[in-house]
Amino acid sequence: MDVAWRGSDSSALYLRSGLVIRKLDIIHGMDPMGVTGATIARMNEHDADCANIDVIGIGAGVVSRVR
């Protein structure tokens, strides 16, 4: 998960299974807690074991909530 909030950037959520990477969501304009909810929902939907979240900047708040 690469987390963005304001401006022209978007948050990007990808699923990796082995060597295969698949785009799940591109989220624009959602605040960090909304991104947290979307991340947890997708993790549950795909029975994910873990999440790799870019912790620099805005992603730090998402990491704190997902833990």
Contacts in CASP RR format, 6 or more apart in sequence:
PFRMAT RR
TARGET T0000
AUTHOR 0000-0000-0000
METHOD contacts of the structure
MODEL  1
MDVAWRGSDSSALYLRSGLVIRKLDIIHGMDPMGVTGATIARMNEHDADC
ANIDVIGIGAGVVSRVR
1 11 0 8 1.000
1 12 0 8 1.000
1 13 0 8 1.000
1 14 0 8 1.000
1 35 0 8 1.000
1 39 0 8 1.000
1 51 0 8 1.000
1 52 0 8 1.000
1 53 0 8 1.000
1 54 0 8 1.000
1 59 0 8 1.000
1 62 0 8 1.000
2 11 0 8 1.000
2 12 0 8 1.000
2 54 0 8 1.000
3 11 0 8 1.000
3 32 0 8 1.000
3 35 0 8 1.000
3 53 0 8 1.000
3 54 0 8 1.000
3 57 0 8 1.000
3 58 0 8 1.000
3 59 0 8 1.000
3 62 0 8 1.000
4 10 0 8 1.000
4 11 0 8 1.000
4 28 0 8 1.000
4 29 0 8 1.000
4 58 0 8 1.000
5 11 0 8 1.000
5 29 0 8 1.000
5 30 0 8 1.000
5 31 0 8 1.000
5 32 0 8 1.000
5 35 0 8 1.000
5 58 0 8 1.000
6 29 0 8 1.000
7 29 0 8 1.000
10 26 0 8 1.000
10 27 0 8 1.000
10 28 0 8 1.000
10 29 0 8 1.000
11 25 0 8 1.000
11 26 0 8 1.000
11 27 0 8 1.000
11 28 0 8 1.000
11 30 0 8 1.000
11 35 0 8 1.000
11 38 0 8 1.000
12 23 0 8 1.000
12 25 0 8 1.000
12 26 0 8 1.000
12 27 0 8 1.000
13 23 0 8 1.000
13 24 0 8 1.000
13 25 0 8 1.000
13 26 0 8 1.000
13 27 0 8 1.000
13 38 0 8 1.000
13 39 0 8 1.000
13 42 0 8 1.000
14 21 0 8 1.000
14 22 0 8 1.000
14 23 0 8 1.000
14 24 0 8 1.000
15 21 0 8 1.000
15 22 0 8 1.000
15 24 0 8 1.000
15 42 0 8 1.000
15 46 0 8 1.000
15 48 0 8 1.000
16 22 0 8 1.000
24 42 0 8 1.000
24 46 0 8 1.000
25 38 0 8 1.000
25 42 0 8 1.000
27 35 0 8 1.000
27 38 0 8 1.000
30 38 0 8 1.000
32 58 0 8 1.000
32 59 0 8 1.000
32 61 0 8 1.000
32 62 0 8 1.000
32 65 0 8 1.000
33 65 0 8 1.000
35 62 0 8 1.000
36 61 0 8 1.000
36 62 0 8 1.000
36 65 0 8 1.000
36 66 0 8 1.000
39 51 0 8 1.000
39 53 0 8 1.000
39 62 0 8 1.000
39 66 0 8 1.000
40 66 0 8 1.000
42 48 0 8 1.000
43 51 0 8 1.000
51 66 0 8 1.000
53 59 0 8 1.000
53 62 0 8 1.000
53 63 0 8 1.000
53 66 0 8 1.000
55 63 0 8 1.000
END
